[in-house]
Amino acid sequence: MPLVVMGLMGAGKSTVAHLLAQTLGRPMRDSDADLESRYGATAATMAAEVGPGELHAREGLVLKEALEAEPPAVIAAAASTVDDPGSRSLLAPAFVVFLDGSPQVLAERMRSSAHRPHFKPDLVEMLTEQRARRLPHFQEVADVTVDSTAHTPEEIAGIVLARLGARPQTG
C-alpha cells in the first residue's frame, strides 16, 4: 500500500518521506516535484498565475497519480489535497502519516522556501487558519499523527516504521 506523508507547509513532509522511502526501499513521490515536472512551475508560481483553486486541483491530480503508481510509493502530499472529499477517499487504502506542528515554527521554516505559496502576508496567521480548517480532515485520514516541531525527521521516521512494523530493506 502507498505510504502518504501529509501536513501543512513546512511540516517536513519531503524530508520524512525521503527517509521512509530510503529505509523501505520504495520510490518517493513529492507533490512539489511532481507539479513542477508536469506543469513547469512551482506551487507558488501557479498560485500567482492560475489561482489557488486551480493549484489545488492540480495538487489533487498529482496525488491521484502518485497513489496509483506501481510499485507503491512513499508520497509527500500537498496539504490542500485533504480539503477535497474525493482526495480523502483516495487515501483510504493508504497508510497516512499526519505531521502536525506549531504554526509559529512552521512559518519560520517557510520563510526560507520560495517555492511555497504565501496566501497571506502573515504566515503564522495563514498557517493557523489552515490548521484550524484542515485539522478535522487530517485526523480523519491519519493512521498516525506526529508533532513534527517536537521531533526530528529521523525520530518521526522511526515512529512511523514502528507503527508499520516495518524492517529496513537491506542491500
N, C-alpha and C positions, 0 to 999 in steps of 0.2 A: 504494500500500500504506500502511496505517497506520504511524505512527512512534510508538513507545511508549518513554517515559522511566520507568525503574524505579530503585529504590534504597531504602535504609532511610529511616525518618522523619528529616527534617532534611537530607537529601542535596541538596535544591534542585530536586526534580522539577518542581514547579509553575512555578518561575521559568524553568528551562531550557526546559520545554515551551512556555511563553508566548513566549519569544524565538524558538524554532523555528517555531511556528505563525505568528507575525507575519512572520518572514522568508520563509517558504514560501507565505504567503497561504492557509493552511489553517485550518479551525476547530480550536479547542483543547477538549479534554475533560479534566476533572480529577476523579479518583475522589472526593476530598473533597467537591467541589461537587456532583457527581452524587449522592452518598449523601445529602447534606443536602437536595437538591431532591426526591429520591424518598421519603426516609423522615422528613424534617423534624427531623433531629438530626445532631449532629456525630459523628464516629467515636468520640471519647472518651465521649460520652453513650451511644451504642449499646453500646460495650464494657461500660459500667457497667450498663446496663439489660437488655440481651439476652445479654451474654456475648461473649467473643472469638470463639467458634465461629460464632455467627450473624453477627457483624460481618464476619468473613472470608468467609462465604458471600455476604453482600450485596456485598462488595467484588468478588468474582468475577463476580457478576451484572452490576454496572455496567461492569466491564471488558469482558465479552462484548458488551454493548450498544454500548459505545464502539467496539469493534473492527468491529462490523457496520455502523456509521453510514456514510452517504454524504453528501458526499464523504469520503474517508478523512481522519481527524483526526490531530492530534498529541495523544497521551494521556499524562497524568501518572497512572500506575497505582499503586495501593496495593501496598506491599511484600509483603503477605500473599498476594497472588494467585500469586506464584511458588512457594508451598508446594504448590499444588494441581496435580496432573499434568494435569487437564483444562484448566485455565487456561494451563499451559505449552504444551500442544499448540495452543491457540487462537492463541498468539503466533508460531507457525511462519511464517506468511506476512508478518508484520510486520517492520519494522526496529526492533530493540530496543537502546536505549541503557541501559547499567547505570552509574549514578552510585555509585561506591564511595566510601568515606571512613572516616576515623578515628572510631571510636565516641565518643571523648572530644570531638571537635569537633562531631559530630552531636548529642550530648547537650546541649552548650552552646547550640546553635541551638534545640533543642526546649524549653528552659526558658521561652522567650518565647511558646510556642504552646499555648494551652489547648485547641485543637481536636484535638490528638493524644492518643491514649490512652497512659497510662503504666502498663504492665503490671507494673512493679516500682518500688519507691521509688528504687532506684539506677539512674538512666538509663544510665550507662556500662555497668553490668553487663547490663542488659536489651539494649542495642544490641550489645554484644559477643556475647552468646548468640544473638541473632537473626542477626547477620552470620555467625557460625560455622555455624549451621543452614542458612541460605539461600544462602551463597556458591556452593556447587556448582550450585544451581538457576539463580541469576543468570548464572553462567558458561555454563550450558547454553543459555540463550535469548539471550544478548547477542551483538549484531553488533559492538558497540564498547563498551569499558569506559573510563571516565574517572574519575580521583580528584577528586571534587567539593570536597574540602577543600584541594586544591592548585591549583585553577583557578577563575577567576571564571565566573559563568554565561555571560558573553559569550564567553570563551575556549572553554568547553565547546560552546556552540552552533557556534562556528567549526570546532571539531574534527569535530563531527557532520556539519555541512554539507559539509566537505571529503570525509569518508568517503562521503557520499551523492552527491558530485559535483553537488550542487545549486547552482543560481544563485538569488539572491534574486529574488522576484517584484517587478516594478516596477509602480508605479501609473500 
